[in-house]
Amino acid sequence: QALEGRVQPHHCFLLLRLLAHIDFLEESIAEVQREIDQRLEPVVEAMTLVEGIPGLQAITAGGILAEIGVEMERFPSDKHLASWAGVCPGNKQSGGRRLSGATNSGNRWLRGLLGEAAWAVAHTKGTYLSAFFHRVARRRGKKKAILAVAHKLLVIIYHVLRTKKPYAELGPDYFDRLEAARLERHHIRRLEQLGYTVTLTPK
């Protein structure tokens, strides 16, 4: 019904040109994707390892590998890689005083990819990285938490590629387990403040 009434032959001609342009763009995108897939074939093992990390899909993983490569031996440690990428705090000092903790510019393409992945991680549930984001965001704010997650992701990628072992999920309760003793003391103290006598019995 929308094509009845005011649509004239020249409108139909323009619509056909627009549809032909869309078809051309879709074919161009598919051709570029085929070329990317062909270039990634030699590093399919590394792609599989990186995609096993939460928040890293095929496009992001391919982009990261394009920037850092797959041979991590070129970086003496994960700290060197993080510094090169520009996702670690700066250490500008003068006279023994720390003047600035701002990050350096680093590799802007890699920083962008890691930032996108970090935002994806921030919106997941039930993962160690998501728990890490919320833990940092509560104290430092979301922007600094995103940078911290980006740094954490790059460190994980470094070790996954260097050891060639898949990512092992630590779980969302990792920090609770890590600080079990502190949490016990905190909750016991709070219950005692409310007038209870607390006795802990292992489950």
C-alpha positions in Angstrom: 0.0 0.0 0.0 2.9 2.4 0.7 3.9 2.1 -3.0 0.5 3.2 -4.2 -0.4 6.9 -4.8 2.7 9.2 -4.8 5.4 6.8 -5.9 6.3 7.8 -9.5 8.6 5.9 -12.0 11.6 8.0 -11.0 11.0 7.1 -7.4 11.1 3.4 -8.4 14.3 4.0 -10.3 16.0 5.7 -7.2 14.8 2.9 -4.9 16.3 0.3 -7.3 19.6 2.2 -7.2 19.6 2.3 -3.4 18.9 -1.4 -3.2 21.7 -2.1 -5.7 24.0 0.0 -3.5 23.1 -2.0 -0.4 23.7 -5.2 -2.2 27.2 -3.9 -3.3 28.1 -2.9 0.2 27.0 -6.3 1.6 29.1 -8.1 -0.9 32.1 -5.9 -0.2 31.7 -6.6 3.5 31.5 -10.3 2.9 34.6 -10.1 0.7 36.6 -8.3 3.4 35.4 -10.8 5.9 36.6 -13.7 3.7 40.0 -12.0 3.4 40.2 -11.6 7.2 39.3 -15.3 7.8 42.0 -16.3 5.3 44.6 -14.2 7.1 43.6 -15.7 10.5 43.9 -19.3 9.4 47.6 -19.6 10.4 46.7 -18.4 14.0 43.5 -20.4 14.5 44.9 -21.9 17.7 45.7 -18.5 19.2 42.2 -17.3 18.1 40.6 -20.1 20.0 42.6 -19.4 23.1 41.8 -15.7 23.1 38.1 -16.2 22.3 37.9 -18.4 25.4 38.3 -15.3 27.5 34.9 -13.6 28.6 34.1 -10.5 26.6 36.3 -11.4 23.6 34.4 -12.3 20.4 35.9 -13.3 17.1 36.2 -9.7 15.6 37.8 -8.3 18.8 40.1 -11.3 19.2 41.3 -11.0 15.6 41.9 -7.3 16.0 44.0 -7.8 19.2 46.1 -10.5 17.6 46.7 -8.2 14.6 48.1 -5.6 17.0 50.2 -7.8 19.4 50.9 -10.9 17.3 51.0 -14.4 18.8 54.6 -14.7 19.9 54.7 -13.2 23.4 58.4 -13.9 23.8 59.0 -10.4 22.2 57.7 -8.9 25.5 59.9 -9.8 28.5 56.8 -9.7 30.8 53.1 -8.8 30.9 54.1 -5.4 32.4 56.1 -4.6 29.3 53.1 -5.4 27.0 50.7 -3.4 29.2 53.0 -0.4 29.1 53.4 -0.7 25.3 49.7 -0.9 24.9 49.1 2.1 27.2 46.8 0.4 29.6 48.8 0.6 32.8 49.2 3.6 35.2 52.0 6.0 34.6 54.8 6.5 37.1 56.0 10.1 36.7 58.1 11.1 39.6 60.3 14.0 40.6 62.3 14.3 43.8 60.8 11.1 45.1 57.2 12.3 44.7 54.8 10.7 42.4 53.4 13.5 40.2 51.0 11.7 37.8 49.4 8.3 37.4 48.0 9.0 33.9 48.4 6.3 31.3 50.6 6.9 28.2 49.1 7.1 24.7 50.3 3.6 23.8 48.7 1.7 20.9 45.4 3.5 20.3 43.9 0.7 18.2 44.7 -1.9 20.9 43.4 0.4 23.6 40.1 0.8 21.7 39.7 -2.9 21.3 40.4 -3.6 24.9 38.1 -0.9 26.0 35.2 -2.4 24.0 35.9 -5.8 25.4 36.1 -4.3 28.9 32.6 -2.8 28.5 31.3 -6.1 27.3 32.8 -7.8 30.4 31.2 -5.1 32.6 27.7 -6.2 31.4 28.2 -9.9 31.9 27.3 -11.8 35.1 28.8 -14.7 36.9 32.5 -14.2 35.9 35.7 -13.2 37.7 36.3 -10.2 35.4 32.8 -8.9 36.0 33.3 -9.1 39.7 36.6 -7.4 39.3 35.0 -4.5 37.4 32.3 -4.0 40.1 34.9 -4.2 42.8 37.0 -1.4 41.3 34.0 0.6 40.2 32.7 0.9 43.7 36.0 2.5 44.9 37.4 4.3 41.8 34.4 4.9 39.4 33.4 3.2 36.2 36.0 4.8 33.9 38.9 3.7 35.9 37.3 0.3 36.4 37.1 -0.1 32.6 40.8 0.7 32.2 41.6 -1.7 35.0 39.6 -4.5 33.3 41.3 -3.7 30.0 44.7 -4.1 31.7 43.5 -7.3 33.3 42.3 -8.6 29.9 45.7 -7.9 28.2 47.6 -9.6 31.0 45.4 -12.7 30.7 45.8 -12.7 26.9 49.6 -12.5 27.4 49.7 -15.5 29.7 47.2 -17.5 27.6 49.3 -17.0 24.5 52.6 -17.5 26.2 51.6 -20.8 28.0 49.2 -21.9 25.2 46.8 -23.0 28.0 43.1 -22.0 27.9 41.7 -19.4 30.2 40.6 -20.8 33.6 37.5 -19.0 35.0 38.0 -18.2 38.7 34.4 -17.5 39.3 32.4 -14.5 40.6 33.1 -15.4 44.2 36.9 -15.4 43.8 37.3 -12.2 45.9 35.0 -13.5 48.6 37.0 -16.7 48.9 40.2 -14.7 48.9 39.1 -12.5 51.7 37.1 -15.1 53.6 38.8 -14.4 57.0 38.2 -10.6 56.6 34.6 -11.2 55.7 34.1 -13.5 58.7 35.5 -10.9 61.1 33.4 -8.1 59.5 30.1 -10.0 59.7 30.8 -11.3 63.2 31.5 -7.8 64.4 28.3 -6.5 62.8 26.2 -9.2 64.3 27.7 -8.6 67.8 27.0 -4.9 67.4 23.3 -5.9 66.8 23.4 -7.8 70.1 24.1 -11.4 69.0 26.6 -13.9 70.3 28.1 -15.5 67.3 29.5 -19.0 67.1 30.8 -20.3 63.7 30.4 -24.0 62.8 32.0 -25.2 59.6 29.5 -26.5 57.1 
